[in-house]
Amino acid sequence: MSAGAAPPGRPVVPGGVVELRVHGVSSAGAAQVLERPLVRQVAGDRNAGFYRPRPGHADEHGADGVTLEAYQWNDLPSGTVTRTLSLLFLLPFMLLNVAVWMRPGDRSAGTLVRPLCRVFGLSLTALYVLAVVGVALDLVAWQCMSATACTSDRDWLSWLGGRPVEVRLVVLALAPVAAICLIWWGATRPGRSFTALRAPERAASTHPLSTVGQWDAEPLMGRLRSIHVAAAFATLDVSLLAARAAQGAPAMTVALLVAAGAVLTACVVLVCAPALIDRAPADPRRDTVARAVRTVAIGLTLVVGGHLLLAPARWRPDGGLPGYGSTLTWMFVGHAGLLAALAAVLLWHRFRRPGRRPPAGLGVLAVAAAAGGLAVAYSAELVHRAADVLDRDATTGGAVIAGPARAYTWAIYGFFRALLVTVVVAVLVALLSRPGRRRAAAAIVARDFPSPPAEAAPRLRQVRTAIVRARFTDLLVPLTVLFAVLAGIGAATTAMALLRPAPGEVLERHAHVPAGLVAFGIGAGGYAVSAAVLGLVVAGIFAYRSAGFRHHVGVLWDLATFWPRAAHPFAPPCYAERAVPELARRITFLVESGNGVLLAGYSHGSVLVAATVLQLPPEVSDRVALLTYSSPLRRLYARLFPAYVDDAVLREIGDRVGWRWRNLWRDTDPVGDWVFSAHRPDAPAAVPGPPAGVDRRLRDPDGLLAPPGDSVPPPIKGHWPCESERSYTEAVRDLTGLLRARPGPPSGP
């Protein structure tokens, strides 16, 4: 128990059974999980803790006399509005950290995917810096302050407008420096709240899923953080030196450019070196190497600033900041190259293992492409909106600045095209697959309700529609792969900016598409990105004032921050680093007190309990039973994370708990599904042995007509929890009987 935990109250009764419930994403609280109005905290702190009904309550115990307990962890990934808003803007970094865990199960493919994702993460950091450089140095220092019409009536700009160009560049370079320091500070601050509970000293399982929450990621993140900070400062140095070199390249400028390039090269080499990055225990020598590169990069930035001030040039302020457009374009081309390399590795893996389904293992490509696409869209929209503000508020009627780099226009065009084509294909797939999904839904409904009354026809249609919608989830993985391919092609088309044409000119000349139509599409794409960002901000603000907002905003964060940071250090911390070992320690305490533990995981909570079971020693797991419901283990995690959730680990979990495992699922659930077999109770199992007894299908809804005394029929529950249902109570009694039939270890003193 943490220092700030509530008093434990009445001790656990030896020889009993504790039903420990673990909720899914965005739970409303322990009272809702336990379905008891009055609860008390018995362990943990305000971020995550264990709760029980208050003693003396008329309904203190659960089914079959079990002791009820709930683990509430929903404040770990997103506890305040400020943290939620910060997650919104760190979404590309967070997605990339998820992508690196989506690697194929083949070890050889994983050794290539991880460094590629980390180098891609370096490019996202560089893009973050280039976006701030595009606003502060290109638009403001170089373009706006060189035009009197832009600085007039703007006191916050005019005070620097008459200064030499090198002074303006050095002063406004403080903006990207501040942006780097801000994200650096944010990356070092959040992880401290997750170090309260360390992982167990020894692993109970050798499966990769057991590593979640088992290792201390702080040394890894410290090294990655130093390398990314070094790359960020080196990117700023390259931008300043490229502008200086365009006015004439003295020996000192060339030497500094070589030094900045050497720092960037060193960063790429270091993130690809497993001996430096992946060694989890703290190693002073390896930490010193990463910090040395960071120190050199910061010192180089100071030298570059001094060089600009002490070696002035005859600046020719015309168009955009010299060298900036080329640097940005090559960055986008590098994005496309990294995605192409990632695709080549995954396809090579596919050809080596042709028996796997095509989408399996390709999630890393799709999510990495989505991370890159969002980063490009955010950056391009930031620069475009800043250019609009500077131009629109000018005292003259015409444009007073040249505007953002052409690469940003091509980037918005590519992102909007990928998004538009994916949406169109998704609509077509939904329409074309609907007849097949309808036939499957009709067969399910016919078996569940063989002789429905005539007045139940409208309700039957609603049930069929719910099943049809739930089955669309199975089509999302191929659609995300399509978006990844289109996003990669969109990143590659930004190379056209090196030839200096606009997208409208190229399409009008070669494809006979009116330039006005292309311009309209680019503008619509830009406003769509702005609307999406504004919507995310509004959702973050109201996330804790409305249960609906809290649910939808929390789903993405809770799912993404489950995986430890392994590709980008500026992403939010992983809450599983505390939740999984904390669950393991609590279960061990309950078992050593002479109790059996029925571990019940709902939705994403089933993933937490699965990882927890792998960390329990055999003498503890022998007194544990497992109940999962609405679980995405097979439907989503086995497809998206094949290296960590597969049939082998699911069978190992079953073996560890002696196959005291029940999984409840519904056909109307778009997220949860069966784990081993989709057979019905009256049909033969599709798998032999103990796994055949795990899955229990629930009919949804319970009936078609309103029961006596009610005015509405039973609801279609879909993905909602089922603790109050009879099927859940029966599963609890079944597993409790198995636990009580197994003698437990003697209780501790």
N, C-alpha and C positions, 0 to 999 in steps of 0.2 A: 504494500500500500504506500502511496506517495505521502509526503509530509503533510500535504494539504487535504488529505482524505477525511471523510466523515468517519465518526466512530463506528466500529463494526457492529455494534448492537448485539443481538442474540447470537451465540455461536452456532456453527453448523452442527446439525445432529448427525453423529457417526452412524453409518449404515443406511442413510437415506439416499435419495437421488435429487440432484440439483439440475433443473432444466435451465440451462444458460442460453438465452436468446441473443442473437447478434443480428441487428437490423441491417437493412439495405441502405442505399444512398438517400440522403436528405430526409432522415426520419424526424418526426416532430418531437420526439422525446421518449424517455424511458417509460413514462406513464402510458403512452400509447402502445409501446412494444409489449408491456406487461398487461395491458388492458385493465389497469387498476388505477383509480384516481389519486391515491396517496402512496408515494414511494419514498424511499430513503437511500442515500448513497452509503455503500459499505466498503468501497475501495476506489482508488483512483483520485482524480482531481477534477477541476471544472472543465478541462478540455476533453477528457475521456474518463469514464468510470463505470463501476458496477453498481447496479441498483436493485433493490428488492421492495416488495410491498411492505408497508409499515406494519409492525406487529400489532396483533389485536384486531386487524381488519377482518370483516366477516368472510371475505373470499381471499384469504392470504395465500393459500396453496393452489397449485394447479391440478391438472387431471391426475388421478390415481395418487393424490397426496404428495406430489413432488414439490420441492421448494423452488419457487420461481426466482429467477435472477436475469437481469438484462445488462448487456454491455453496450453503452452508448458512446459512439466514437465520432459522430457526425460533426463535432466541433473541431476535430483535428485538421481536416483539410481546408475548412472554410468557416472560421469562427466569427469574423467581423466583416462589416461592409468594406472597410479599407482593404482587407486581404482579398476579398472577392474582386474588387476593382483592379487590384494589382494582378490577379490571375488573368483577368481579361486581356491585359496588354502583354502578358507573358505567354499567351496561348501558343504562338509558334514554337517557342522553346519547350513548352510542356508537351506538345504533340511529338516533337522529335524525340524526347525522352521515352515516350510510349513506343515510338517506331522501333527503337533499338531492341526492345524486348519482343518484337514480332518476328524475329529472325526464324528461319527454318530450323528444324530439329537437328539437321546435320551439323556436326561440329566444325567441319571445314568451311561450310558456308558462313557459320557464325563468326569465325575468326576474320572473315573479310567484311562482313556486314558491319560489325562494330566500329572498326576504324573509319569506314566510309561515312557512317552516320556522325562520327565525331568530327571529321573534317567538314562535313556539311554543317554541323553546328558552329564551327569556326566561321563559315561563310555567313551564317545568320547573324553572328555577332558583328562581323564586318559590315553587313548590310544595315544593321541598326545604327552603327556609327556613320555610315555614308548618308543615311537619311537625315541625320542631324546636321552633317556637313552640308548637305544640299540646301537646307533651309538657312543655316547661320552663315556659312561662308559663300556659297554660290549665289543664293537669292538676295540675301541682305548685304553682306560685306562687299561682294563683287558687283552685283548688278544694281541693286537699289541705291546703294550709297554712291554709285557713279552717275546717277541721274538725279538732277535737282528736283524734277517733278515728282520723284518718288519720296524724297526726304522732306519736302516742304510740308509744313503743318504737322510734322511728326517729330515732336521734341525728343522722343526716345530713340530716334535715328539720326536727327540732324546734328547732334553734338559730336558725332563721330564721322559725319559725312565729308567734312573737309580735310580729314587726316590723310596721310599717305596710305597707299593700298596695303603695304606690308603691316602697318600699324593696325589697320582695320582687320586684316586677316588674323593677326596674332591675338588681338583683343577678343574678337568673336570666336576664336578657336576655344575660348573658355567654355562656350556652350556645349560642344561635344565632349570636352573634358568633364564638365559637370554631369552630362548624361552618362558617361562611363562610370564616374564615381557613384552616381545614384544607383545604377543597376548593380554595381559592385557591392555597395552597402546593403542593398536589398537581398543579395544572394548570401551574404554572411550572416544576416540577422535571423531569418525564419527558422533555420534548422536547429537552433538552440533549444527550442521547446520540445524537440523530438529525441533529445539525448537523455531524457529522464530515466529511461529504462533500456538497458543494454540487452543485446541478444544473448541466448544461452551459450555457454562455453563450448559445447559439443553439439554436433548435428546428429539428429536421429535418423535422417534420411540423406541419401546421396543424390536424389533427384533435383534438377535445377529449380523447381518450384520451391523447394525448401530453403533456398537462399534468400527469398523475400523476407525481409525483417531479421535475417540472421547475421548479416555482416554490417559493420560500421562504415557507412559511406562517407563520413566526414573527411578522412584523409584523401580519398579519391576526389571528392568535390573540392578540397583545398588546392590540390594540384591542378585540376581542370580550371578552377577559378583563376588561378595565377596565369595560366596559359591563355585563357580567353581575355583577361585584362591586358596582357601583353599584346595580343593580336589586335585588340581594339585601339590601343595607343599607336601601334605600328600602322594601322589603317589610316588614322588621322595624319600621321607623319607623311605617308605616301601621298595623300591628297594635297597637303601643303607643298611638298617638294615637287610634285608634278606641276603645280601652278607656277612655282618658281622656275623650274627647268624650261617651261615654255617661253620664258622671257630671255633665255640664255642660260646655259648649264655650265657654271664654273666647276672647278674640280671639287670644291667642298660640297656643292649640291649633289654631284654625282656620288661622292663618297657616302653622304647621308642616305641617298636613295638605296645604295647597295646595302647599307647597314639596316635600313628598314625592311628591305626585301629579305635579308638574312634572318631578321627576327621573325617575320612571317613564315619563312621556310622552317625555322626551328620549331615554331608552334605546330606546324603541320606534322613534322617528324615526331614530336613529343606525344601528340595525341594518338599517333599510330603505334606507339611503343608500349605494349602490354606490361613490360617489366617495370615501367615507370608509373603508369596510370592505374593499372588494375591490381596493384599490390595493396590490399586493404589496410594492413597494419601501418601505423605511422613509422616512417623511415626518414630520419633527418637528412640523409644524403639525397634521397629522391625529392624531398620537400625543398631542399636547398636549390636543386637544379631548376625547379619550376619557379621559385621565388627569384632566382637570379635572372631568368629571362624576363620576368615582369619588371624587375628593377632596371634592367638595361633598357627596356622599352620606355619606361617613364623618363629615365634620364635622357634618352634619345629625343623624346618630345620636347624637353626643355632646351636641348641643344638646337633643335630645328627652329624653335621660336626665336632663340637668340640669333641664329644664322639669318633668318628673314629680316630681323631688325638691324643687324650690323652689316649686312651685305645687300643694300637696296638695289633694285633693278628699275629699268624703264618699263613700267607696266603699261600694257595696252588693253584697257578694260573694254572689250568688245565681245558681245555674246555671253556665253556662260563661262564659268570658272575653268581656265585651261586645264586639260587633263582629267577633269572630274567626270565628264561624260564617258570618256574611254575607260576609265577605271570602273565606273559603274557597269558599263556594258560587259566588260570582261568578267565582272563578278557574276552577272546573270548567266553568261556563257559557262562559267565554272559551275553554277547551279545545275545547268542542263547536263554538263559532263558528269557530275557526281551522280545525278539521277540515272543517267545512261549506264554508268559503271555499276550502280546498284542493281539495275534491271538485268545487266549481263550476268552478274553473280547469281541472281535468283533464277534466271532462265537456265544457266548452267546447272544449278542445283536441280531444276525441274527435269532436265534431260537425264541426269544421273539417277533420279528416282522417279521413273515415269508412272509408277503405280499410284501416286498421290493425286488428289483432285487439283486441277489447275490453280484455283485461287489460294490454296493453302500455302502459307509462307510469303505471299505477295503483299500482305498487309503492311510490311515495313516500307515497301515502295510507295504504296498509296498514302500512308500517313506522313511519310517524309515529304512527299510532293505537296500534300496539303499544308504542312508546316511551312515549306518554302513559298508556296503560293500565297498564304496568308501574310507572311513576312513581306513579300514583294508588294502585295496589295496595300498593306498598312503603310509601308514606306512611300510608295508612289502617291497614295492619297494624301499623306501628310505634306509632301512637297507640293503637290498640285494645289491643295487648299491654301497653303502659305503663299504660293504665287498668285492665287486669285485675290487674297487679301491685299497684297502689296500692289497689285495692278488696279483693283476695283476702287480703292480709296485714293488713287492719285488725283491731283487737281486737274489734269488734262484729260481729254476724252479718249485718246488713243492709248495703246499699250506702251508702258514706259520701261518694261524689262523684257528680256528675251524669253523668260519662262523657264520651267524645269528642263532637265536633260531629256533628250528624245528617248533614251532608254526607259524612262519611267512611262512614257506614253505607250511604247511597245509592250511594257510589262502589264499595264492595265488592260490593254487590248488582249494580250494572251490570256490573262487570268479570266477576264469576262468571257472570252470565247470558250475556254475550258468549262467554266461554270455553266454557260448557256447550253453547250452541247450535252453536257452531263445531265442537266435538267430535262432537256428534250428527250434524250435516250431513256431516262428514268420514267418519264411519262409513257413512252412507247412500250417499254418493258412492262410497266404496270398494266397497261391496256391489253397487251398480247398475252401476258401470263394470267390475266384475270379469269378467263374461262377454265383453265386447268385448276386454279385455286378454288374456283366456285364448285367444280365437280368434287374435289377432295372435301371441301366443307360440307357439301350436300350429303356425301356418304357418311361423314362423321355425325351430322345431325340426325340422319335417318337411323343410325345405330343407337344414338343416345335417347332419342324420342321416337320409338317405332310407331306409335299410334297416337299422334297428336290430335286434339280436338280442332274443329274448324276455326274456332275463335282464337286459336294460338298462332295462326298464320303470320300476323305481323311480327310476333315475337320470334318466330322461327327465322324470318328474314334478318332480323337484327343479330341473331346468334351466328348465322351463316356469314354475315358481313364482318363480324368480329373475327371469325376464323380466317376469312380471306385476307383481312388486313394484317393479322398476326403472321401469316405465312410470307408476307412481303419482306420480312426481315431477312429471309434466306437469300434474297436477291441483292442485298446491299453490298456484299463483299465484291462481286464482279463490277458493280457500278463504281465503287471507290477505286478499283484498279483502272477502270476507264478514265476516271478523273486524273489519276496519277500520270497516265500516258499523255493525256492532253495538256496537263500542266507542264510536263517536261518539254513537250513540243513548244508550248508557249514561251518557256524560258529560253529555248534555243532561238526562237524568232527574234529575241531582243538583239541578236548579233546584227540584225539589219540596221541598228542605230549606228554601227560603225561606218556604214555607207551614207549616213546622214539623210535618208529620206524619211518622210512621215508615213505611218501606216496607210493613210488615205491615198497618198500619192502612189504607193506601190500597188495597192489593190485596184485603183482606178486604171493604172497603166497596164497591168498584166491580167487582171481578172475582170475588168470592166465593171467593177462595183463602184457606184457613185461615192466620191469622197465625202459628201455630206452625210451619207448613211453611215459610213465608218466613224465619222466624227460624232454622230449621234450615239452610236454604240459605245464609243469610248467614254463619252460624257455620262451615258446611262450607267455604265459599269462603275465609273468613279462615284456617282451618287449612290449606287447600290452599296458599295463598300462603306461609304460614309454612313448610310442608314443602318448598315449592319453593326458598325462600331457604336453608333449612338444607341441602338437597341440593346447591345450588350452592356453599355454603361447604365442605362435605365434599369435593365434587369438586375445589375449588381446593386444599384441603390435600393431597389424595392425587394431585394432577395430576402430580407428579414422582416418585411412587413406583410407579406402575403405568402400563404402556404404554397400556392401554385407557383409563384415565382421562385420560392426557395427550392421547390422540387426540381424544376426544369434547369435552373442555374446550377444546382448542386450536383446533378447527375454527371455532367461533363467533368467537373473538377474532381469529384470523388473517384470516378473511374480512372482518370488520367493520373492522378497523384498516388494511386495504389502502388505503382511500380517505382522502384528506387531510381534516383537520378544517375544515369550512366552515360549520357551523351552531351548534355548541356548543363552547366552549373548554375545558370541564371533562372532555371525553372523552379516552380514551387517545390518544397520538400515532400518527401514520401512519408505518408502517415503510417504505412505498414511497418516502418522501422520501429514504431512504438506499439501499434495495435497487435501485431502478431505475437511478439514475445510477451506482451502484457497478458494476452489471452492464454498463452502457454503457461505462464507462471501462475495465473489464477486457477487454471484447471489442475495444475500439479498440486497447488495448495488444497483444493477441495478433495482431490483423491487421497492425498496423504492424511487428510482429516477423517478418512474412513468412508467417504461418500462416492457414489457413482455420479457421473456427469453426462447428462443428455445435452449435447451441443447442437443447438438449432440455429441454422443460418438461412436468412431470407434474402433472396436476390443476390446482390453483390456481397452480402454477408456470408453467403455460402462459399465464396472464393476465399474470404478471410479465414473461415473455419477449416477449409481444405488445406491451406498453407499452415495453419496452426497444428493440425493433426500430424503433419510431417515432422514437426519439431518436438513432438511429445516422446519421451522415452518409452520403451515397451511396457514397463511396469505401470505407467500411467495410462497409456492408450488402451490397455486391457480393461480398464474401468470406464471407458468412454463409449457412448453411442452417438450416432450422427443422424440428424434430421435436416434435410435441405428441402426448400420449397421455392418455386419460381426461380430456379437456379440457372444462370447462364453458363455454367461450366462447359457443357458440351456444345451448346448452340453457338455461342460467341467466342468464349475463350479458347476452346479447342481449335477453332478455325483461325482466329487472329493471333494466337500465341502458341503455335504448335510445338515449340521447343520446351514449353513450360507446362502446358496442359494437354495431355494425350491419354490414350487408353492405359498406358503403363502406370502413370501416376494415379489415375482414378482407381485402378485395381490395387495399387499399393495402399491407398487410403482405406479401401475396403478391407484389405488384409489387416491393417493396423488396428482397426476397431472390431475385428472379428466378424465383419460383415453385419454388424448391428447398425445398419444404414438404411434409411428410407428417404426416397426423393419424391415429392409431390409436385405434379405438373398439370397444366391445362392446355388444351388446344387453342384456347382464345388468348393465350399469353404471347405477346410479341417478343419477349426477352427470355423468359425461362422455358425449359424444355426437359425432356428425359435425359438421363445420364448414360445408361447402358442399353436400354431397350424401350421401344415405344409400344410394346404389346399391352393389350387390355387385360384386366383380371380374368376374363373368360377365354382368353386366347393363349396359345403356346408362346413361350418366351423365345425371342430371337437370339439370345445368348445362353450358353450352358453354364451350369454351376451356380455359385452364390450370387453373381451379379444379376441373375434373373429375378431375384426377390427384392431388388432395391427400388425400382421405379413403380410408383402408384399413380395412375392417371385419375384426375378428378373431373367429373362431369360439370360443365359450366354452361349455363346456370343450373341451379338445383331443380328448377321447374320452369314451366312456360306460363302458367297462370298464377294470378295472385292467390296466396293461401287464404284460408278463412280468417277474417278479422283484419285483413290488409287490403289496400286499394291498388297496390302496384305489384307486379310479378317480382320474383327474386332477381337481384341484379346480376349482370354479367361482370364477373370479377376481373378477368384478364390477368394482369400482373399484380393485383392487390394481394396483400398477405392473407393468410388463412388461419390464423391462430384460433379464431372463434368457431371454426367449422368442425363438424363431427369427424371428418376424415383426419384432421390434424390431431384431435383428441385420441382417436383410435391408434394413430401412429405413435403418439406419446406413450399410451398404455402398452402397446406392443414392445417398444424399445425399453421401457421401464421394467417390464417383466423380464426381458433378457438380461438387463443389468442386475436386477435383484437375484436372478438365478445364478449369477456368477459370484463366488465369494470374493470379497475385497481384502485388501491388505489390512493389517492391524492399524488402528488409528494412532497418530502421533501423541506425544505427551501433551 
